[in-house]
Amino acid sequence: MHLIVLLAIFALAWRLRYTWSETGASWNQRWDRTLAIFLLPPLLLFTSAIAIIWMGPHGRMVWVGNDWLSYDLAIGFLGFAALYWLKLARSGWLMLQQVRTYPTTELDGNSVRLLNLATPYIAQIGFWEPELVISQALLDTLGTEHLGAVLAHEQAHYHYRDTYCFFWLGWVRQITTWLPQTEAMWQELLVLRELRADRWAADRTDPLLVAEALLLVVQNTSALTENFSAAFSQMAPADRLDRRIEALLAILEPSLDDRVDVIEPQHRQYQQNLSTWAWLLLALLPLLAVPFHT
């Protein structure tokens, strides 16, 4: 019976991911919907595995007996997830220790780590309290105003704790790569994260400055892609740069609203939609099978 439950949850998880598409009336709704569908399938699998281990391989569930196969699969899945988390955490911790060996300097009242890199680069690297890393090449490339826009963008990543949140989301991505559309949803979350930071910077500086700085930096850099790195030059497929530029220009030209998705004002952006997040309560569904086990 446990195997039947496990197969049913697997089919549901597959179906949820398969039906996802890049649609939504606003960026806020797209973020909520993508994040919910990205998280719900692995949460269902986790709670299913926990429920099966809790009930054990012996006894009966309803009218059907249980077996060791589902029990072993549950232990194997949780063990694999735990080991992969340890691997990612260790990799992030080692990189953070390396970053903290870089010399520090004061920039616009902030302490930053100076990176000896020949290309323009700036990023938050770490977990809950990331380090801001900047290359000398970026300081030489950008003027004062453009540099202020880039710093504001990175301040948004710090404010939203993007490095910490995307470390966990990156872990989910790695252990569910076999589910459909995992990579597409991951790229969507990345671009929505960058659009949020772009809007934060645009509200505090100037949208045109952010767009110009984005073009200057992205065209000349090779961005890190680790889950615990949030870089101004974070790139995904090439069309995502166009979407970021269009969203910034739409702030200056309201007439573009009918042709591009405009980011919502800062005080409304990415608010949690309770009706969307309520669907995550479905993740507790497998635990309801525990009382039927004898």
N, C-alpha and C positions, 0 to 999 in steps of 0.2 A: 504493500500500500504506500509506503514511503516513496518508493520509486515512481509510482503513479503521480503522487503529489509533486515530486521533483520535476518530472517531465512536463506536467501541466504548468508549473511556474516557469520553466524554461521556455515553453511555447508562448506564454503570455509576455515574457521579457522580450523575446524575439519579435513578436507582433508589435509591441509598443515602439521599439526602435525602428522597425521597418516602416511604420506609418508616419514617421517624422518628416517634415519638410520645412524649408526656410520661408515660413510665412508668418504674418502677424500684422495687426493694424498699426503697431508702434514698436519701437525698440524695447520699450518696457515689457510689452507682452511677449515679444520674441525671446527676451532673456528669460522670463519666467517659464515659458513653455519649453524652451530648449533645455534649461537646467532641470526642470522637473522630469522630462522624458530621459534625460541623460542619467539621472540619479535613480529613478524608480526601478528599472530592471535590475541593477546590481543590488539594490536594497532588498528587493524581493528574493534574490538568490541568497543573500546573506541571512535573512530571517528564516528562509526555508532550511538552510544548512543548520542554523542554530536550533530550530525546532526539531529537526531529525536527530541531531546529537542529543538534545535534551530528552527525547522520548526513548532513544536507544534502539538497538537492533532487535530486541526481543519483544514479545507480546503481540497484541493484535490492535488494528485500527479499524473501527466499524466492524466489518465482517471478514476482512482480509488480513492475513498474517504479514509480518515485516521480514526484512532480510538484511544481510550484511552489506550488500552492494551499495544501496543508497546511503547507508551509514558511512561506508568507506569513501564514497564520492563526496559527501558533505565534509568530512574531515580533510580530505585532499584539497577541496576548494578553499576552505578557510586557511589551511596551512600554506597553500600557495600564495594567497592574498597577503598573509602575515609576512612571509619571507620577502615578497616583492616590496612591501612597505618598508621593511628594514633596509633593503637594498637602496631604495630611493632616499630614505632618511639619511643613511650613511653618506651617500653621494652628495646630498645637499649640505650636510654638516661639514664634510671635507672641503667643499668649495667655499663655504662661508669662512672657514678657518684660513684658507688661502687668501681670500679677499681681505681679511683683517690684517694680513701682513703688508698690504699696500700702504704707501705713505698717505697721510691725511692732509687736507688743505681746506681752508675756509672759502666758501663760495656763496655769495648772497646771504650770508648769515648762517649757512648750513655747513656742517662738517661732511666732506665727501672723501671717498677713496680715489686716488689718482692712479689710473691704469696706463701702463706704458704700452700703448697700442697705436699702430700707424693709421688706423681708420677711425672715423668718428663713432663713438659709442657711449651710451649712458643707460643705466639700468638700476633697478632695485634688485638686489640679490640677497636671498635669505628666506626666513619664514615669517614669524609674527613681527619681529623687529629687524627688517632687512637693512643692508648697507647700501648707500647710494654710491655707485661706481661710475666714474667718468674718465674718458680718455683725454690726453693732452691734445690729440688731433681734433676732437670735437671743440675744445676751447679755442683752438686756432681757426676752426672753420666758421663758427657762428659768432655773430655780433652780440652785443649786450641784450638787445630786445629779443632776438630769436633764442638766445640762451635762457632768458627768463621764461619764455613760453615752454621750452623743453623741461625746465625745472618744475614748472607748474604741472606739467603732464605727469612727471614722476612723483610729485607730491600727491596726486590723485591716487596713484597705485599704493602709496603708503597709507593714505586715508582709508581706502577700501580694503586694506590688507590683502591685496591681490596675490602677493607671493605665497602667503599662507593658504588662502582659499584654493589657489590653483595647484599647489602641491598636492592637496587631497583630491582635487578633480583629476589631476594628471595620474594619480595612482589608480583611480577608478577607470580612467581611459586605458591604462596598460593592462589591467586584469580583465577587461571586457572587450578587447580588440576583436574577438571572434563574434561579437554581436554586430548586426548590420548598422551601417552609418555612424559607427563610433567616431571615425576620423572626421567625417563631415561635421558632426555635432561639436567635436572639439574645436575645429577651426572656427565655427560659428561663435562659440563662447569666447575664443580669443579675440575675434574682431569686435564683438560687442564690448568686451573689456576695454579694448583700445579706444573705441568710440566714446565710452564713458569717460576715460581719462582725457581724451581730446576735448570733450565738452567742458570738463572741469577747467582745463587750461584756457580754453577760449573764453569762458566766463570771467577769468581773472586777468587775462592779457588782451589778446585780439585774435579772432579766428584766422585772419589772414597770416598773422605771424606764425601761428601753429602750423598752418598748411605749408607755408614756405619752409619752415624748419623741418617739417616732415619730409619734404622733397629733398632737401639738402642732405639730411642724415641717412635716409633709407637708401638713396642711390649710391652711397659710398661706404656701406657697412655690411658686415656679416654678423647677424644677430644670433645670440645664444638662444637655444630653444628649450632649456631645462624648465621643469615645472616650477622651480623656485626662483625664476628670473622673470622680471617684468620690465621690458625694455621699450623705450620710445620708438625704436625702429623695429618693433616686433612685426615680423612679416608672416603672411600665410600665402595662399595663392595670389598671383599678381593683381587680380581684380579687386582684392580687399583694399589695396592702397587707393584705388580709384574711389571706393566707397567711403573711405575716411576723408579724402579730399572733398568729395561731393557733399558730405554731411557738414563739413566745416563751412563750405561756401554757401550752403543752404541757410546758415545762420545769418549771413550777410544779405542774402537775396531771398526774401520770402516767396518770390515768384517761382522758385525752384521746388516749392513744397509739393507740387502736383507731379514732380518727376523723380524725386528721391525721397527716401525715408529720412525724416528729420529727427534728430535726437530730441527728446523731451527736455523741458527746462530742468535745471539742476535739482531744484527742490522736489520734483516729481519723479526724477529718473530712477529706474530700477527699484521702485518700491515693490515690496512683496505683495503679490496678488493672492489674497487668502483663498479665493476659490480655486486658484491654480495649485497652490501648495497643499490644499486639502487632499488632493489626489495622492500625495505621498503617504497618507495614512493607509493606503492599500498595501504598503510595504509590511504592515503588521498582520496582514491577512494569513500568512502561513502559521503564525503563532496560535491562531484560533483552532488549529487542528490538534493541539496538545491535549485538551480535555477529552478528545475522542479516542485517546490511546489508552489501552489497558494492558 
